[in-house]
């Protein structure tokens, strides 16, 4: 029987809080066939599209983004939590369920007009992705798409990003939280 990406994702109950079903992609990353399948499927909608940069959102987006950038022969740019990047950065604050956070990007990581693909493992509320999009746009990058392994549609992230005019691609979705 042929496996699907979901077959490689482990669900852990009550992590990080009681009542949460955590979708663990580390089991997907650890399996060579599953990992290759995920990278290939993330790229599929963009076959023949030119990208200058792939942006990965901290932290699992770095793993995916690096592999995707390699396949596209594009540069890789990390968006990190505040205080993790050396050099001159620009910052974007965003709201979390339980407070606020800040992400940063080097101020010279993306040149005006460069074509960008945003990559992360999970799309939940879309707060981190939206903050990343704002950073890329402030640098003049042209976002061609946003690709995720997992979408949690009940949390509204896809709608949030699509309201910003973003094209969103996810390999699978899980109902609930």
LINNOR-V162579 format. One record per backbone hydrogen bond with DSSP energy under -1.0 kcal/mol. CO is the residue of the C=O (numbers start at 1). NH is the residue of the N-H. If there is no record, write none. Layout:
# LINNOR-V162579
[[CO,NH] [CO,NH]]
This chain:
# LINNOR-V162579
[[4,7] [5,8] [6,9] [10,24] [12,22] [17,20] [20,14] [20,15] [22,12] [24,10] [25,29] [26,30] [31,35] [32,36] [33,37] [34,38] [35,39] [36,40] [37,41] [38,42] [39,43] [40,44] [43,46] [44,47] [46,49] [52,75] [53,117] [54,77] [55,119] [56,79] [57,61] [59,62] [60,64] [61,65] [62,66] [63,67] [64,68] [65,69] [66,70] [67,71] [68,72] [69,74] [75,54] [77,56] [79,58] [80,104] [81,84] [88,107] [90,105] [92,103] [94,101] [99,96] [101,94] [102,82] [103,92] [104,80] [105,90] [106,109] [111,114] [114,142] [115,52] [115,53] [116,144] [116,145] [117,55] [118,147] [119,57] [121,150] [123,152] [124,157] [126,130] [127,131] [128,132] [129,133] [130,134] [131,135] [132,136] [133,137] [134,138] [135,139] [136,141] [137,140] [140,113] [142,116] [145,118] [146,169] [147,120] [148,171] [149,172] [150,123] [151,174] [152,155] [153,156] [156,160] [157,161] [158,162] [159,163] [161,166] [162,165] [167,146] [169,148] [172,151]]
